Amino acid sequence: MTLRIDPATLAETTAGPGRYQLFIDGRWTDGAEGVTGERTSPGHGVVVSRYAFASASDVDAAVGAARRAFDLGPWPRMKASERAAVLLRTADLIAANAEEIARLDALESGKPIRQARGEVAGAVDIWRYAASLARTLHGESYANLGEDMLGVVLRQPIGVVAIVTPWNFPFLIVGQKLPFALAAGCTVVMKPSELTSASTVLLVRLLMEAGLPEGVVNLVMGTGPQVGAPMVSHPDVDMISFTGSTRVGKWAMESAAKTLKKVSMELGGKNAQVVFPDGDIEAAVDAALFGAFFNAGECCNAGSRLLLHSDIAEDFLAAMDARRKEVVVGDPLDEATDVGAIITPDHLAKIESAVAAATGAGAVLRGGSRLASAAGQYLEPTIVSGVTPDMPIARDEVFGPVVSVLTFSDLGEAVALANSTDYGLSAGVWSADIDTALGFARAVRTGTVWVNTFMDGHPELPFGGFKQSGLGRELGKHAVEDYSEPKTIQIHRGPRTSWWVRR
């Protein structure tokens, strides 16, 4: 497999890096301590972004602005229709700036430009869906408590939300959080990954253009220890919405527990695609390739485990390997690219180490070579077969273009293998038999199960995981409720009977 680099698109990166500031209380600003950072494009090897990085004092200022905007500002007190109008204007502005957003994500994350465009289009749909939920958030009333009592349950915004997002889907994942928090009436402090912050900066600009009041959204950039840690522990933050690794999620929960903040966590995954002999094999091969190599496998939802019935395993692997060799690896800005660059050199080395450990334990490797490049870091899509359940590569998240292949003999064994990790984010099953498909779907311990498809997504459907894949759900009709608190009001009419006995 050869690496495809287009000199014309490579030339686009030589115009010089973009420069980006923090956004606090309605103003663009450099960090109080003057700390800066820069991002080298993983697909081109040149600096494409320079950032002002925040310090603890900047985080404090951002949280203070969000606190004032929530306690004193208009946003939580607006009509739902007014908040929805801002979200809809934002969606229109995202759509109008889609190409610029996609290009920023492709440059900073290494993802193919075609995929980045699809993610921006998906984000537009999510923002519009969140706008609809702003107008449908409601409480309850109870008129059955007796003639002298009426019970009312209100849904009120939870307050200041700290949103922390990862590098693998910079624009899409903030779209799974921010519009729902805003729809509920919350105010926000955001920290994108220090590797991929540019598209979030652009989003903030669009929000201001859409008419969002000052202080409602604040943006701080920098590393987890310097910026994420003070956000999570800040006493004026009411809720944490975090997407990232399970390891960091555990730390964030521990830190948030000191002030009993609400936490929503979308964490790691080791997701299985299970193929039975009666499934559509051609479609399953395509889905297995997509699930494993989409976004270079840097995806919590990746189909990083392939469970094949022993009767079809050999033929399936042969077909998959033949198709694997046709996957185009190369320049993220090239329209023909299927798999782009790996996010950092350190992460590439980590992926290679996991693959080497598996082959050292007896697994069989197809692909897996680092592709030579003077610009960026690339890895050949990799199939690791002959994997046994006790191997780390069968259980641990690799987060790269690597799929581990195991075999099974019946439904019970398939379910046991699928459930044999600490994660429970998603799974897929391929079978023409409804009993097999439904039996697997009900038995597997994951938050999403795809039947005869893989990695489809819709704003209407909740997303999240079981076990160590996270807490809570994003998207779906209850997403706005997650950023609210129920409040009970009991209204008494007429004379009240004294509680003590009169003599």
C-alpha positions in Angstrom: 0.0 0.0 0.0 1.4 3.4 -1.0 0.8 6.8 0.5 -1.0 9.4 -1.6 0.1 13.0 -1.0 -1.3 15.7 -3.4 1.3 18.5 -3.9 -1.5 21.0 -4.7 -3.3 20.5 -1.3 0.0 20.4 0.5 0.7 23.8 -0.8 -2.5 25.1 0.8 -0.9 24.6 4.3 2.0 27.0 3.5 -0.1 30.2 3.9 0.8 30.4 7.6 -0.9 29.3 10.8 -4.2 30.7 12.0 -4.1 32.6 15.3 -6.7 32.1 17.9 -7.6 33.7 21.3 -9.7 32.8 24.3 -13.3 34.1 24.5 -14.3 35.3 28.0 -17.3 37.4 28.9 -18.0 38.5 25.3 -14.4 39.5 24.5 -11.5 37.9 22.7 -8.4 37.9 24.8 -4.9 36.4 25.3 -4.3 34.3 28.3 -3.4 36.1 31.5 0.0 34.5 31.8 0.8 34.8 28.1 1.1 31.1 27.5 0.7 29.9 23.9 0.6 26.7 22.0 0.8 25.6 18.4 -0.6 22.7 16.4 1.3 20.9 13.7 -0.9 19.3 11.1 -0.6 15.5 11.4 -1.2 15.1 7.7 1.3 17.8 6.5 3.9 18.3 9.1 3.6 22.1 9.2 2.3 24.4 11.9 -1.3 25.3 11.1 -2.6 27.0 14.3 -1.3 29.1 17.1 -3.4 29.5 20.3 -3.5 31.6 23.4 -3.6 29.1 26.2 -5.5 29.7 29.4 -4.3 29.5 33.0 -6.3 28.8 36.2 -7.0 32.5 36.5 -8.5 32.6 33.0 -10.7 29.6 33.9 -11.8 31.4 37.0 -12.7 34.5 34.9 -14.6 32.4 32.3 -16.6 30.5 35.0 -17.3 33.9 36.7 -18.7 35.3 33.4 -20.9 32.2 32.9 -22.1 32.4 36.5 -23.1 36.1 36.1 -24.7 35.4 32.8 -26.8 32.6 34.4 -27.7 34.4 37.7 -28.3 37.8 36.3 -28.4 37.7 32.5 -31.3 37.2 30.0 -30.5 33.8 28.6 -32.1 31.5 31.2 -35.1 33.9 31.4 -35.8 34.1 27.6 -38.7 32.5 26.1 -37.9 29.1 24.7 -38.8 30.3 21.2 -36.2 33.1 21.5 -33.5 30.6 22.5 -34.6 28.3 19.7 -34.3 31.2 17.2 -30.6 31.7 18.2 -29.9 28.0 17.8 -31.5 28.0 14.4 -29.6 31.0 13.2 -26.4 29.3 14.4 -27.3 26.2 12.4 -27.7 28.3 9.3 -24.4 30.0 9.9 -22.7 26.7 10.4 -24.1 25.5 7.1 -22.9 28.7 5.4 -19.4 28.2 6.7 -19.2 24.4 6.4 -16.2 24.3 4.0 -14.1 26.4 6.3 -15.0 24.4 9.4 -14.3 21.1 7.6 -10.9 22.4 6.4 -9.9 23.4 9.9 -10.8 20.0 11.3 -9.0 18.2 8.4 -5.9 20.2 8.9 -5.8 19.8 12.7 -7.1 16.3 13.2 -5.8 14.6 10.0 -9.3 13.3 9.1 -10.2 13.2 5.4 -12.0 16.4 4.1 -14.9 14.4 2.8 -15.5 13.0 6.2 -15.1 16.3 7.9 -17.8 17.8 5.6 -20.2 15.0 6.6 -19.6 15.7 10.3 -20.3 19.4 9.8 -23.6 18.5 8.0 -24.5 16.2 10.9 -23.8 19.0 13.4 -26.1 21.3 11.5 -28.9 18.7 11.9 -28.2 18.3 15.6 -28.3 22.1 16.2 -31.7 22.3 14.5 -33.0 19.3 16.5 -31.8 20.9 19.7 -33.7 24.1 18.8 -36.9 22.0 18.5 -36.3 20.6 22.0 -35.9 24.0 23.5 -39.6 24.6 22.7 -40.8 21.3 24.0 -39.0 21.2 27.4 -41.8 21.1 30.0 -42.7 20.1 33.5 -45.7 18.3 35.0 -48.8 19.1 37.0 -50.7 17.0 39.6 -54.3 17.9 40.3 -55.0 14.6 42.0 -53.6 15.4 45.4 -56.9 16.6 47.0 -59.1 19.6 46.5 -56.8 21.9 48.5 -53.5 21.0 46.8 -51.9 21.4 43.4 -48.5 20.0 42.6 -46.3 21.5 39.8 -43.0 20.2 38.7 -40.8 22.7 36.8 -37.8 22.0 34.6 -35.1 24.6 35.2 -31.7 24.9 33.7 -29.0 23.3 35.9 -26.7 26.4 35.7 -23.1 26.7 34.6 -21.9 23.7 32.5 -18.3 22.9 31.8 -17.9 21.2 28.4 -14.7 19.3 27.6 -14.4 17.8 24.1 -11.8 15.5 22.5 -9.6 15.8 19.4 -11.1 13.1 17.2 -14.4 14.8 16.3 -13.7 18.4 17.2 -16.9 20.0 15.7 -19.4 17.1 15.9 -18.9 16.3 19.5 -19.3 19.9 20.7 -22.5 19.8 18.7 -23.7 16.9 20.8 -23.4 18.9 23.9 -23.5 22.7 23.5 -26.8 23.2 21.7 -28.7 21.1 24.2 -27.2 23.0 27.2 -28.1 26.3 25.5 -31.6 25.1 24.7 -32.2 24.3 28.4 -31.1 27.9 29.3 -27.6 27.0 30.7 -24.4 29.0 30.4 -21.2 27.3 29.4 -17.4 27.2 29.7 -15.9 25.1 26.9 -12.5 23.5 26.6 -11.7 21.8 23.2 -8.7 19.6 22.8 -5.5 21.6 22.6 -4.8 19.7 19.4 -8.0 20.7 17.5 -9.4 23.9 18.8 -9.8 26.0 15.7 -13.2 24.9 14.6 -14.6 25.5 18.1 -13.2 29.1 17.9 -15.1 29.6 14.7 -18.2 28.2 16.3 -18.0 30.8 19.0 -17.8 33.5 16.4 -20.9 32.2 14.7 -22.8 32.1 18.0 -22.0 35.7 18.6 -23.1 36.5 15.0 -26.3 34.6 15.7 -27.1 36.9 18.7 -26.1 34.9 21.7 -25.8 37.3 24.7 -22.3 38.0 26.2 -21.1 35.6 28.9 -23.4 32.7 27.9 -20.6 30.8 26.1 -16.9 31.2 27.1 -14.0 29.4 25.5 -10.7 28.5 27.2 -8.0 26.5 25.4 -5.0 24.6 26.7 -4.0 21.3 28.2 -6.0 19.1 30.6 -3.9 19.6 33.7 -3.7 23.4 33.2 -7.2 24.1 32.0 -9.4 21.1 32.3 -8.6 20.4 35.9 -9.5 23.8 37.3 -12.8 23.7 35.2 -13.8 20.3 36.7 -13.0 21.3 40.3 -14.4 24.9 40.2 -17.1 25.3 42.8 -19.2 27.6 40.6 -19.5 24.9 37.9 -22.8 22.9 38.3 -22.3 20.2 35.7 -19.5 18.5 33.7 -20.1 17.2 30.2 -17.0 15.3 29.2 -16.0 13.2 26.2 -12.6 11.5 26.2 -10.8 8.4 27.6 -12.1 6.3 30.4 -8.9 7.0 32.3 -9.4 10.8 32.3 -13.2 10.3 32.8 -12.5 8.5 36.1 -10.3 11.3 37.3 -12.8 13.9 36.3 -15.5 12.1 38.2 -13.3 11.9 41.3 -12.6 15.6 41.1 -16.2 16.5 40.5 -17.3 14.4 43.5 -15.7 16.9 45.8 -18.4 19.4 45.0 -21.1 16.9 44.0 -21.4 18.2 40.5 -23.6 16.4 38.0 -21.5 14.5 35.5 -22.2 13.3 32.0 -19.4 11.1 30.5 -19.0 9.6 27.0 -15.9 7.5 27.3 -14.1 4.6 25.6 -15.3 1.6 23.6 -14.2 -1.8 22.3 -17.1 -2.4 20.0 -17.9 -5.7 18.4 -19.4 -6.4 14.9 -20.8 -9.9 15.0 -21.3 -11.7 11.7 -23.4 -14.9 11.4 -23.4 -17.1 8.3 -26.8 -16.0 7.2 -26.0 -12.3 7.2 -25.4 -10.2 4.1 -21.7 -11.0 3.8 -20.9 -8.4 1.1 -22.6 -5.6 3.2 -20.9 -6.9 6.3 -17.5 -6.8 4.8 -18.0 -3.2 3.8 -19.3 -2.3 7.2 -16.4 -4.1 8.9 -14.0 -2.0 6.8 -15.9 1.2 7.6 -16.2 0.4 11.3 -12.5 -0.3 11.7 -10.9 2.3 9.5 -13.4 5.3 9.5 -11.6 8.3 11.0 -8.4 6.1 11.1 -10.1 4.1 13.8 -9.7 7.1 16.2 -13.3 6.8 17.3 -14.9 5.6 20.5 -17.6 3.9 18.4 -15.2 2.1 16.0 -15.9 -1.5 15.2 -12.5 -2.4 16.6 -13.5 -6.1 17.2 -14.8 -8.3 14.5 -16.5 -11.5 15.7 -16.9 -14.0 12.9 -18.8 -17.3 12.9 -16.2 -20.0 12.4 -18.0 -21.3 9.3 -17.3 -18.1 7.4 -14.3 -16.7 9.0 -11.7 -17.7 6.4 -13.6 -16.5 3.4 -14.7 -13.3 5.2 -11.1 -12.4 6.1 -9.9 -13.0 2.5 -12.6 -10.7 1.1 -12.0 -8.0 3.8 -8.2 -8.1 3.2 -8.7 -7.7 -0.6 -10.9 -4.7 0.0 -8.5 -3.3 2.6 -5.8 -3.0 0.0 -8.0 -0.7 -2.0 -8.4 1.8 0.8 -6.8 5.1 0.0 -4.5 6.4 2.7 -3.2 9.9 2.3 -3.5 13.7 2.5 -6.5 14.7 4.5 -7.2 17.5 2.0 -7.3 15.1 -1.0 -10.8 14.3 -2.1 -9.8 10.7 -2.8 -8.5 10.0 0.7 -10.4 7.3 2.8 -8.0 7.2 5.8 -6.0 10.2 6.8 -3.2 10.8 9.3 -2.7 9.6 12.9 -3.2 12.5 15.4 0.3 12.6 16.9 3.6 10.7 16.6 3.2 9.5 20.2 -0.2 8.0 19.4 1.1 6.3 16.3 3.8 4.7 18.4 1.2 3.5 20.9 -0.9 1.9 18.2 2.2 0.1 16.7 3.1 -1.1 20.2 -0.3 -2.7 20.7 -0.1 -4.4 17.3 3.4 -5.7 18.0 2.3 -7.1 21.3 -0.5 -9.0 19.6 1.8 -10.5 16.9 4.3 -11.4 19.5 1.6 -13.4 21.2 0.8 -15.3 18.1 -1.7 -13.2 16.2 -1.6 -12.9 12.4 -1.1 -9.5 10.8 -2.4 -8.1 7.6 -1.1 -4.6 6.9 0.1 -2.6 9.9 3.1 -0.9 8.2 3.9 2.7 8.9 3.8 4.6 5.6 6.8 6.6 4.9 6.2 10.3 4.6 8.1 13.6 5.0 4.9 15.3 5.9 2.8 13.8 8.7 2.3 10.4 10.1 0.3 7.6 8.5 -0.4 3.9 9.2 -1.6 1.2 6.8 -5.1 -0.1 7.8 -4.5 -3.3 9.8 -6.3 -6.6 10.4 -5.1 -8.7 13.3 -6.5 -12.2 13.2 -5.9 -15.3 15.3 -6.7 -13.2 18.3 -7.7 -15.0 21.5 -9.9 -13.4 24.2 -7.1 -13.2 26.7 -4.9 -10.9 24.5 -4.9 -7.2 25.4 -5.8 -6.3 21.8 -9.0 -8.2 22.2 -10.1 -6.1 25.3 -8.2 -2.8 25.3 -9.0 0.3 23.2 -6.3 0.8 20.5 -7.8 3.9 18.9 -6.3 3.4 15.5 -7.0 1.8 12.1 -6.7 -1.7 13.6 -9.4 -4.4 13.9 -9.0 -7.5 16.0 -10.7 -10.7 14.7 -12.1 -13.5 16.9 -14.3 -16.4 16.0 -17.3 -18.0 17.6 -19.5 -21.0 17.1 -23.0 -20.0 18.3 -25.1 -17.1 19.6 -24.2 -17.7 23.3 -20.5 -17.6 22.6 -20.9 -14.5 20.4 -22.7 -12.7 23.3 -20.1 -13.8 25.8 -17.3 -12.5 23.6 -19.0 -9.2 22.9 -19.6 -8.7 26.6 -16.0 -9.7 27.6 -14.6 -6.2 28.0 -14.9 -3.4 30.5 -16.6 -1.3 27.8 -20.2 -1.2 26.6 -20.7 1.5 24.1 -22.0 -0.1 20.9 -22.2 -3.3 18.9 -23.4 -4.6 15.6 -24.9 -7.9 14.5 -25.4 -9.3 11.0 -28.0 -12.0 10.5 -31.1 -12.6 8.4 -32.8 -14.4 11.3 -34.8 -12.1 13.6 -34.4 -14.4 16.5 -30.6 -14.3 16.2 -30.5 -10.6 15.7 -32.9 -9.7 18.4 -31.5 -12.3 20.8 -28.0 -10.7 20.4 -29.3 -7.2 20.6 -31.1 -7.8 23.9 -28.3 -9.8 25.5 -25.3 -7.6 24.6 -24.5 -4.9 27.3 -24.1 -1.8 25.1 -25.8 1.5 24.8 -26.4 1.1 21.0 -26.9 -2.0 18.9 -26.9 -1.8 15.1 -28.7 -4.6 13.2 -27.5 -5.2 9.7 -25.8 -1.9 9.6 -23.1 -0.1 11.5 -22.3 3.4 12.9 -25.4 5.1 11.7 -26.5 8.1 13.8 -29.5 10.3 14.2 -30.1 13.2 16.6 -33.4 11.7 17.7 -31.7 8.6 19.1 -29.9 8.7 22.5 -26.2 7.9 22.5 -24.1 6.6 25.4 -22.7 3.5 27.0 -22.9 0.8 29.6 -20.1 -0.1 32.1 -16.9 1.9 31.7 -18.1 3.5 28.4 -19.7 6.3 30.3 -22.6 7.8 32.3 -25.8 9.3 30.9 -26.9 9.8 27.3 -26.5 12.5 24.7 -28.9 13.3 21.9 -32.5 12.0 21.8 -35.6 13.7 23.1 -34.4 13.8 26.7 -31.1 15.5 25.9 -32.2 19.0 27.0 -33.6 17.5 30.2 -30.1 16.3 31.1 -29.1 20.0 31.4 -32.0 20.8 33.7 -33.1 20.2 37.3 -36.7 19.3 38.3 -38.2 21.5 40.9 -41.4 20.6 42.8 -43.8 23.4 43.8 -46.8 22.5 46.1 -49.7 25.0 46.1 -52.2 24.9 48.9 -55.6 26.6 48.8 -58.0 27.4 51.6 -57.4 27.2 55.4 -54.6 25.1 56.6 -55.1 22.6 59.5 -52.8 23.2 62.4 -50.4 20.3 63.0 -50.7 20.3 66.8 -53.7 19.0 68.7 -55.8 21.9 70.1 -57.2 21.4 73.6 
